[in-house]
Amino acid sequence: MVIEKQAIGDDCAHKVEILCPNCDRDIDPQELAANKCNDCGHDLSDPKQNVEIHATSVPAFAITF
């Protein structure tokens, strides 16, 4: 399961990927609700998460000529 958020008007976004800690397979919402990986049968009470954060900097002060 991948959760993405892009803030409107801001220059940052993040993406959270939820994986099975045993087989590293992507978990869907039904598996997460059942708390069990359909692929390997491992318990998903503490799933593995990969987080990506994208941000750009904006200068606080700039002079243009």
Phi and psi restraints in degrees (range 20) as a CNS / XPLOR table:
assign (resid 1 and name C) (resid 2 and name N)
       (resid 2 and name CA) (resid 2 and name C) 1.0 -117.9 20.0 2
assign (resid 2 and name N) (resid 2 and name CA)
       (resid 2 and name C) (resid 3 and name N) 1.0 128.5 20.0 2
assign (resid 2 and name C) (resid 3 and name N)
       (resid 3 and name CA) (resid 3 and name C) 1.0 -114.0 20.0 2
assign (resid 3 and name N) (resid 3 and name CA)
       (resid 3 and name C) (resid 4 and name N) 1.0 120.6 20.0 2
assign (resid 3 and name C) (resid 4 and name N)
       (resid 4 and name CA) (resid 4 and name C) 1.0 -118.9 20.0 2
assign (resid 4 and name N) (resid 4 and name CA)
       (resid 4 and name C) (resid 5 and name N) 1.0 144.6 20.0 2
assign (resid 4 and name C) (resid 5 and name N)
       (resid 5 and name CA) (resid 5 and name C) 1.0 -139.2 20.0 2
assign (resid 5 and name N) (resid 5 and name CA)
       (resid 5 and name C) (resid 6 and name N) 1.0 125.7 20.0 2
assign (resid 5 and name C) (resid 6 and name N)
       (resid 6 and name CA) (resid 6 and name C) 1.0 -120.3 20.0 2
assign (resid 6 and name N) (resid 6 and name CA)
       (resid 6 and name C) (resid 7 and name N) 1.0 116.1 20.0 2
assign (resid 6 and name C) (resid 7 and name N)
       (resid 7 and name CA) (resid 7 and name C) 1.0 -77.2 20.0 2
assign (resid 7 and name N) (resid 7 and name CA)
       (resid 7 and name C) (resid 8 and name N) 1.0 128.9 20.0 2
assign (resid 7 and name C) (resid 8 and name N)
       (resid 8 and name CA) (resid 8 and name C) 1.0 -74.0 20.0 2
assign (resid 8 and name N) (resid 8 and name CA)
       (resid 8 and name C) (resid 9 and name N) 1.0 127.7 20.0 2
assign (resid 8 and name C) (resid 9 and name N)
       (resid 9 and name CA) (resid 9 and name C) 1.0 89.4 20.0 2
assign (resid 9 and name N) (resid 9 and name CA)
       (resid 9 and name C) (resid 10 and name N) 1.0 -14.8 20.0 2
assign (resid 9 and name C) (resid 10 and name N)
       (resid 10 and name CA) (resid 10 and name C) 1.0 -102.8 20.0 2
assign (resid 10 and name N) (resid 10 and name CA)
       (resid 10 and name C) (resid 11 and name N) 1.0 160.8 20.0 2
assign (resid 10 and name C) (resid 11 and name N)
       (resid 11 and name CA) (resid 11 and name C) 1.0 -104.2 20.0 2
assign (resid 11 and name N) (resid 11 and name CA)
       (resid 11 and name C) (resid 12 and name N) 1.0 37.6 20.0 2
assign (resid 11 and name C) (resid 12 and name N)
       (resid 12 and name CA) (resid 12 and name C) 1.0 -138.9 20.0 2
assign (resid 12 and name N) (resid 12 and name CA)
       (resid 12 and name C) (resid 13 and name N) 1.0 153.7 20.0 2
assign (resid 12 and name C) (resid 13 and name N)
       (resid 13 and name CA) (resid 13 and name C) 1.0 -152.2 20.0 2
assign (resid 13 and name N) (resid 13 and name CA)
       (resid 13 and name C) (resid 14 and name N) 1.0 159.2 20.0 2
assign (resid 13 and name C) (resid 14 and name N)
       (resid 14 and name CA) (resid 14 and name C) 1.0 -139.9 20.0 2
assign (resid 14 and name N) (resid 14 and name CA)
       (resid 14 and name C) (resid 15 and name N) 1.0 157.4 20.0 2
assign (resid 14 and name C) (resid 15 and name N)
       (resid 15 and name CA) (resid 15 and name C) 1.0 -137.4 20.0 2
assign (resid 15 and name N) (resid 15 and name CA)
       (resid 15 and name C) (resid 16 and name N) 1.0 127.5 20.0 2
assign (resid 15 and name C) (resid 16 and name N)
       (resid 16 and name CA) (resid 16 and name C) 1.0 -117.2 20.0 2
assign (resid 16 and name N) (resid 16 and name CA)
       (resid 16 and name C) (resid 17 and name N) 1.0 125.3 20.0 2
assign (resid 16 and name C) (resid 17 and name N)
       (resid 17 and name CA) (resid 17 and name C) 1.0 -111.1 20.0 2
assign (resid 17 and name N) (resid 17 and name CA)
       (resid 17 and name C) (resid 18 and name N) 1.0 126.2 20.0 2
assign (resid 17 and name C) (resid 18 and name N)
       (resid 18 and name CA) (resid 18 and name C) 1.0 -104.3 20.0 2
assign (resid 18 and name N) (resid 18 and name CA)
       (resid 18 and name C) (resid 19 and name N) 1.0 124.3 20.0 2
assign (resid 18 and name C) (resid 19 and name N)
       (resid 19 and name CA) (resid 19 and name C) 1.0 -126.5 20.0 2
assign (resid 19 and name N) (resid 19 and name CA)
       (resid 19 and name C) (resid 20 and name N) 1.0 158.0 20.0 2
assign (resid 19 and name C) (resid 20 and name N)
       (resid 20 and name CA) (resid 20 and name C) 1.0 -71.7 20.0 2
assign (resid 20 and name N) (resid 20 and name CA)
       (resid 20 and name C) (resid 21 and name N) 1.0 131.7 20.0 2
assign (resid 20 and name C) (resid 21 and name N)
       (resid 21 and name CA) (resid 21 and name C) 1.0 -70.2 20.0 2
assign (resid 21 and name N) (resid 21 and name CA)
       (resid 21 and name C) (resid 22 and name N) 1.0 -16.4 20.0 2
assign (resid 21 and name C) (resid 22 and name N)
       (resid 22 and name CA) (resid 22 and name C) 1.0 -92.1 20.0 2
assign (resid 22 and name N) (resid 22 and name CA)
       (resid 22 and name C) (resid 23 and name N) 1.0 -50.1 20.0 2
assign (resid 22 and name C) (resid 23 and name N)
       (resid 23 and name CA) (resid 23 and name C) 1.0 -110.1 20.0 2
assign (resid 23 and name N) (resid 23 and name CA)
       (resid 23 and name C) (resid 24 and name N) 1.0 -0.7 20.0 2
assign (resid 23 and name C) (resid 24 and name N)
       (resid 24 and name CA) (resid 24 and name C) 1.0 59.3 20.0 2
assign (resid 24 and name N) (resid 24 and name CA)
       (resid 24 and name C) (resid 25 and name N) 1.0 24.0 20.0 2
assign (resid 24 and name C) (resid 25 and name N)
       (resid 25 and name CA) (resid 25 and name C) 1.0 -85.4 20.0 2
assign (resid 25 and name N) (resid 25 and name CA)
       (resid 25 and name C) (resid 26 and name N) 1.0 146.1 20.0 2
assign (resid 25 and name C) (resid 26 and name N)
       (resid 26 and name CA) (resid 26 and name C) 1.0 -62.9 20.0 2
assign (resid 26 and name N) (resid 26 and name CA)
       (resid 26 and name C) (resid 27 and name N) 1.0 133.9 20.0 2
assign (resid 26 and name C) (resid 27 and name N)
       (resid 27 and name CA) (resid 27 and name C) 1.0 -99.1 20.0 2
assign (resid 27 and name N) (resid 27 and name CA)
       (resid 27 and name C) (resid 28 and name N) 1.0 134.9 20.0 2
assign (resid 27 and name C) (resid 28 and name N)
       (resid 28 and name CA) (resid 28 and name C) 1.0 -94.9 20.0 2
assign (resid 28 and name N) (resid 28 and name CA)
       (resid 28 and name C) (resid 29 and name N) 1.0 165.6 20.0 2
assign (resid 28 and name C) (resid 29 and name N)
       (resid 29 and name CA) (resid 29 and name C) 1.0 -58.9 20.0 2
assign (resid 29 and name N) (resid 29 and name CA)
       (resid 29 and name C) (resid 30 and name N) 1.0 -33.2 20.0 2
assign (resid 29 and name C) (resid 30 and name N)
       (resid 30 and name CA) (resid 30 and name C) 1.0 -67.3 20.0 2
assign (resid 30 and name N) (resid 30 and name CA)
       (resid 30 and name C) (resid 31 and name N) 1.0 -39.8 20.0 2
assign (resid 30 and name C) (resid 31 and name N)
       (resid 31 and name CA) (resid 31 and name C) 1.0 -65.4 20.0 2
assign (resid 31 and name N) (resid 31 and name CA)
       (resid 31 and name C) (resid 32 and name N) 1.0 -41.3 20.0 2
assign (resid 31 and name C) (resid 32 and name N)
       (resid 32 and name CA) (resid 32 and name C) 1.0 -64.1 20.0 2
assign (resid 32 and name N) (resid 32 and name CA)
       (resid 32 and name C) (resid 33 and name N) 1.0 -39.8 20.0 2
assign (resid 32 and name C) (resid 33 and name N)
       (resid 33 and name CA) (resid 33 and name C) 1.0 -67.8 20.0 2
assign (resid 33 and name N) (resid 33 and name CA)
       (resid 33 and name C) (resid 34 and name N) 1.0 -37.7 20.0 2
assign (resid 33 and name C) (resid 34 and name N)
       (resid 34 and name CA) (resid 34 and name C) 1.0 -78.5 20.0 2
assign (resid 34 and name N) (resid 34 and name CA)
       (resid 34 and name C) (resid 35 and name N) 1.0 -14.8 20.0 2
assign (resid 34 and name C) (resid 35 and name N)
       (resid 35 and name CA) (resid 35 and name C) 1.0 64.0 20.0 2
assign (resid 35 and name N) (resid 35 and name CA)
       (resid 35 and name C) (resid 36 and name N) 1.0 31.7 20.0 2
assign (resid 35 and name C) (resid 36 and name N)
       (resid 36 and name CA) (resid 36 and name C) 1.0 -150.1 20.0 2
assign (resid 36 and name N) (resid 36 and name CA)
       (resid 36 and name C) (resid 37 and name N) 1.0 132.6 20.0 2
assign (resid 36 and name C) (resid 37 and name N)
       (resid 37 and name CA) (resid 37 and name C) 1.0 -73.5 20.0 2
assign (resid 37 and name N) (resid 37 and name CA)
       (resid 37 and name C) (resid 38 and name N) 1.0 129.0 20.0 2
assign (resid 37 and name C) (resid 38 and name N)
       (resid 38 and name CA) (resid 38 and name C) 1.0 -71.1 20.0 2
assign (resid 38 and name N) (resid 38 and name CA)
       (resid 38 and name C) (resid 39 and name N) 1.0 -23.8 20.0 2
assign (resid 38 and name C) (resid 39 and name N)
       (resid 39 and name CA) (resid 39 and name C) 1.0 -80.3 20.0 2
assign (resid 39 and name N) (resid 39 and name CA)
       (resid 39 and name C) (resid 40 and name N) 1.0 -49.1 20.0 2
assign (resid 39 and name C) (resid 40 and name N)
       (resid 40 and name CA) (resid 40 and name C) 1.0 -117.6 20.0 2
assign (resid 40 and name N) (resid 40 and name CA)
       (resid 40 and name C) (resid 41 and name N) 1.0 -8.7 20.0 2
assign (resid 40 and name C) (resid 41 and name N)
       (resid 41 and name CA) (resid 41 and name C) 1.0 80.6 20.0 2
assign (resid 41 and name N) (resid 41 and name CA)
       (resid 41 and name C) (resid 42 and name N) 1.0 7.4 20.0 2
assign (resid 41 and name C) (resid 42 and name N)
       (resid 42 and name CA) (resid 42 and name C) 1.0 -71.3 20.0 2
assign (resid 42 and name N) (resid 42 and name CA)
       (resid 42 and name C) (resid 43 and name N) 1.0 148.6 20.0 2
assign (resid 42 and name C) (resid 43 and name N)
       (resid 43 and name CA) (resid 43 and name C) 1.0 -67.8 20.0 2
assign (resid 43 and name N) (resid 43 and name CA)
       (resid 43 and name C) (resid 44 and name N) 1.0 135.0 20.0 2
assign (resid 43 and name C) (resid 44 and name N)
       (resid 44 and name CA) (resid 44 and name C) 1.0 -109.4 20.0 2
assign (resid 44 and name N) (resid 44 and name CA)
       (resid 44 and name C) (resid 45 and name N) 1.0 29.3 20.0 2
assign (resid 44 and name C) (resid 45 and name N)
       (resid 45 and name CA) (resid 45 and name C) 1.0 -67.7 20.0 2
assign (resid 45 and name N) (resid 45 and name CA)
       (resid 45 and name C) (resid 46 and name N) 1.0 -24.5 20.0 2
assign (resid 45 and name C) (resid 46 and name N)
       (resid 46 and name CA) (resid 46 and name C) 1.0 -134.0 20.0 2
assign (resid 46 and name N) (resid 46 and name CA)
       (resid 46 and name C) (resid 47 and name N) 1.0 75.0 20.0 2
assign (resid 46 and name C) (resid 47 and name N)
       (resid 47 and name CA) (resid 47 and name C) 1.0 -69.9 20.0 2
assign (resid 47 and name N) (resid 47 and name CA)
       (resid 47 and name C) (resid 48 and name N) 1.0 157.2 20.0 2
assign (resid 47 and name C) (resid 48 and name N)
       (resid 48 and name CA) (resid 48 and name C) 1.0 -81.1 20.0 2
assign (resid 48 and name N) (resid 48 and name CA)
       (resid 48 and name C) (resid 49 and name N) 1.0 140.9 20.0 2
assign (resid 48 and name C) (resid 49 and name N)
       (resid 49 and name CA) (resid 49 and name C) 1.0 -128.5 20.0 2
assign (resid 49 and name N) (resid 49 and name CA)
       (resid 49 and name C) (resid 50 and name N) 1.0 134.3 20.0 2
assign (resid 49 and name C) (resid 50 and name N)
       (resid 50 and name CA) (resid 50 and name C) 1.0 -108.6 20.0 2
assign (resid 50 and name N) (resid 50 and name CA)
       (resid 50 and name C) (resid 51 and name N) 1.0 129.3 20.0 2
assign (resid 50 and name C) (resid 51 and name N)
       (resid 51 and name CA) (resid 51 and name C) 1.0 -120.3 20.0 2
assign (resid 51 and name N) (resid 51 and name CA)
       (resid 51 and name C) (resid 52 and name N) 1.0 129.6 20.0 2
assign (resid 51 and name C) (resid 52 and name N)
       (resid 52 and name CA) (resid 52 and name C) 1.0 -114.5 20.0 2
assign (resid 52 and name N) (resid 52 and name CA)
       (resid 52 and name C) (resid 53 and name N) 1.0 133.1 20.0 2
assign (resid 52 and name C) (resid 53 and name N)
       (resid 53 and name CA) (resid 53 and name C) 1.0 -122.4 20.0 2
assign (resid 53 and name N) (resid 53 and name CA)
       (resid 53 and name C) (resid 54 and name N) 1.0 125.5 20.0 2
assign (resid 53 and name C) (resid 54 and name N)
       (resid 54 and name CA) (resid 54 and name C) 1.0 -113.7 20.0 2
assign (resid 54 and name N) (resid 54 and name CA)
       (resid 54 and name C) (resid 55 and name N) 1.0 124.3 20.0 2
assign (resid 54 and name C) (resid 55 and name N)
       (resid 55 and name CA) (resid 55 and name C) 1.0 -143.2 20.0 2
assign (resid 55 and name N) (resid 55 and name CA)
       (resid 55 and name C) (resid 56 and name N) 1.0 146.7 20.0 2
assign (resid 55 and name C) (resid 56 and name N)
       (resid 56 and name CA) (resid 56 and name C) 1.0 -121.3 20.0 2
assign (resid 56 and name N) (resid 56 and name CA)
       (resid 56 and name C) (resid 57 and name N) 1.0 148.0 20.0 2
assign (resid 56 and name C) (resid 57 and name N)
       (resid 57 and name CA) (resid 57 and name C) 1.0 -93.6 20.0 2
assign (resid 57 and name N) (resid 57 and name CA)
       (resid 57 and name C) (resid 58 and name N) 1.0 146.2 20.0 2
assign (resid 57 and name C) (resid 58 and name N)
       (resid 58 and name CA) (resid 58 and name C) 1.0 -120.8 20.0 2
assign (resid 58 and name N) (resid 58 and name CA)
       (resid 58 and name C) (resid 59 and name N) 1.0 126.8 20.0 2
assign (resid 58 and name C) (resid 59 and name N)
       (resid 59 and name CA) (resid 59 and name C) 1.0 -61.8 20.0 2
assign (resid 59 and name N) (resid 59 and name CA)
       (resid 59 and name C) (resid 60 and name N) 1.0 139.8 20.0 2
assign (resid 59 and name C) (resid 60 and name N)
       (resid 60 and name CA) (resid 60 and name C) 1.0 -72.1 20.0 2
assign (resid 60 and name N) (resid 60 and name CA)
       (resid 60 and name C) (resid 61 and name N) 1.0 -30.7 20.0 2
assign (resid 60 and name C) (resid 61 and name N)
       (resid 61 and name CA) (resid 61 and name C) 1.0 -146.9 20.0 2
assign (resid 61 and name N) (resid 61 and name CA)
       (resid 61 and name C) (resid 62 and name N) 1.0 133.2 20.0 2
assign (resid 61 and name C) (resid 62 and name N)
       (resid 62 and name CA) (resid 62 and name C) 1.0 -143.1 20.0 2
assign (resid 62 and name N) (resid 62 and name CA)
       (resid 62 and name C) (resid 63 and name N) 1.0 142.6 20.0 2
assign (resid 62 and name C) (resid 63 and name N)
       (resid 63 and name CA) (resid 63 and name C) 1.0 -113.9 20.0 2
assign (resid 63 and name N) (resid 63 and name CA)
       (resid 63 and name C) (resid 64 and name N) 1.0 128.2 20.0 2
assign (resid 63 and name C) (resid 64 and name N)
       (resid 64 and name CA) (resid 64 and name C) 1.0 -117.2 20.0 2
assign (resid 64 and name N) (resid 64 and name CA)
       (resid 64 and name C) (resid 65 and name N) 1.0 139.5 20.0 2
